[in-house]
């Protein structure tokens, strides 16, 4: 875990290729696993231009998963 903006802590996200807040990572994963809808997954699809299947492949291999 590293400091972001001198306040927040986050994780390196191989999907977005940058550090993101823990909560954002949790939102993405909770939504992709079908626990609840946060809107984060639609945002990630737009940013990365990846399908849900491609996102799942990346997230399932992530060193931060399982959370």
C-alpha positions in Angstrom: 0.0 0.0 0.0 1.3 3.5 -0.8 0.4 7.0 -0.1 -1.7 8.9 -2.6 -2.2 12.7 -2.5 -0.5 12.7 1.0 -3.8 11.6 2.5 -5.2 8.4 1.0 -3.8 5.0 0.7 -4.2 2.8 -2.4 -3.1 -0.2 -4.4 -1.5 -0.5 -7.8 -4.2 -1.5 -10.3 -3.0 -3.6 -13.3 -6.4 -3.0 -14.9 -6.1 0.8 -14.9 -2.3 0.7 -14.9 -2.1 3.2 -12.0 -2.5 3.5 -8.2 -6.1 3.7 -7.1 -7.8 4.1 -3.7 -8.7 0.8 -1.9 -12.3 1.8 -2.0 -12.4 2.1 -5.8 -10.8 -1.3 -6.1 -13.4 -2.7 -3.8 -16.2 -1.0 -5.7 -14.9 -2.5 -9.0 -14.6 -6.0 -7.6 -17.9 -6.0 -5.7 -19.7 -4.9 -8.8 -17.9 -7.4 -11.2 -18.7 -10.2 -8.7 -22.3 -9.2 -8.7 -22.6 -8.1 -5.0 -24.0 -4.6 -5.8 -23.9 -1.9 -8.5 -21.7 1.0 -7.9 -21.3 2.4 -11.4 -17.5 1.8 -11.2 -17.6 -1.1 -13.6 -19.2 1.0 -16.4 -16.6 3.7 -15.8 -13.7 1.1 -16.0 -15.2 -0.3 -19.2 -15.3 3.1 -20.7 -11.7 4.0 -19.6 -10.1 0.7 -20.7 -12.4 -0.3 -23.6 -12.4 -3.8 -22.2 -15.2 -6.3 -21.9 -16.4 -7.8 -18.6 -14.6 -11.0 -19.5 -11.3 -9.1 -20.1 -11.7 -7.2 -16.9 -12.4 -10.4 -15.0 -9.2 -12.0 -16.4 -7.1 -9.0 -15.2 -8.7 -8.7 -11.8 -8.6 -12.4 -11.1 -4.8 -12.4 -11.6 -4.3 -9.2 -9.6 -2.0 -9.5 -6.6 -4.5 -7.6 -4.5 -7.2 -10.2 -5.1 -8.8 -11.8 -3.1 -9.3 -8.6 -1.2 
